């Protein structure tokens, strides 16, 4: 396996397509390119306009190609969490080696056996997760290659998605001229980026992935994704009354919600927070007017969250993590902490070039896929690597030439001014 691997991930959110190209090199990760293309071809539960999604994917991939200098051929895809279902089971196989030592093929045999389980015809198996390995009665999360035993047991989670939604979305990707390397549920990808699997070993964590039209809830407990669900209300729903009352564009109202007001304030001012023009008339909206217009919808959204999370909160100490587009909202964590009665934090990735809560899932897809490679042994990259190497080589040569030209120019200028002074 090469020391350098470049992968591309795609999330088709309810208002935009997100593409992230990242490089793993010597245990380090670097973001090469991020593309976010407006797209309204999907809701939380169905694909509405396949052509719009495919066109947005083509545009994102084309823009990335112009910057990177290489064509994106394959992507890792996030599937919405609508009707996500999990089957948990233990798969046991005899160790096949004559010396009784576990090999990677034994692990693959156990996974293949687990995947043969019948699931509902309404669901599609999109991901198999090895939770822990049992060797000689001892459980470990590390792949036990080289251990001696007669049988290997693996606790496996089969993650399934709504069949129609998954097939429709994969079809959109393929119609855009891209191949699918692998598929993960969006909330699972969030858990990988935010390291929630490790943090949820001793306490439970609830993820709120807030987007434009929906709020995804994911429960992490005992180091695994337990369940996921969707509330059909997001930032766009919260600002809908403001849009109707004042005529503010939905996209502008959402930006105001995220960056121009603070939920943790007790008193709001009459200072304008947005100025726009419509039909030749200049209009303004103040902080107080904006907050008052959204209060009703916000209160109902919080009420629905409390109702959904109440059984979870009663089960034990819980931390709530806000991410997705809503993770950028100032003061939202304080509002929910007071309402839910538990610790609430916003999560924003820290990787240079990807410091936006909306990129949590696409970034997590890259880590999730990278973690599977020791088992699958896949060596495919997402890019045309020959073209990429040529592009990088050309840029390095150009920098070197430019550097030499700058040095030569400086010397000539120095000689000219020196002679002129004489």
Protein Blocks (a to p, Z undefined) as FASTA:
>chain_A
ZZbdcdddddddfkbccddddddeehiacdfbdcddddffbcfkbcfblmlmmmmmmmmm
mmmmmmnopacfbdcddddfehiacdddddddddfbfnlpacfklmmmmmmmmmmpccdf
kbccfbdcdfbdceehiacfbdcehiacfbdcdddddddddfklmmmmmmmmmmnopacf
bdcdfklmmmmmnommmmmmmbccddddddfkbccddddeehiafbdcdddbdfklmmmm
mmmmnopafklmmmmmmmmccfkbfbdcfbdfbdcdeehiacdddfklmmmmmmmmmmmm
mmmmmmmmmmmmmnoccddddehjklmpghklmmmmmmnopacdddddfbehiacfklmm
mmmmmmmmmmmmmmnopabdfbdfklmmmmmmmmmmmmmmmmmmmmmmmmmmmmmmmmmm
ZZ
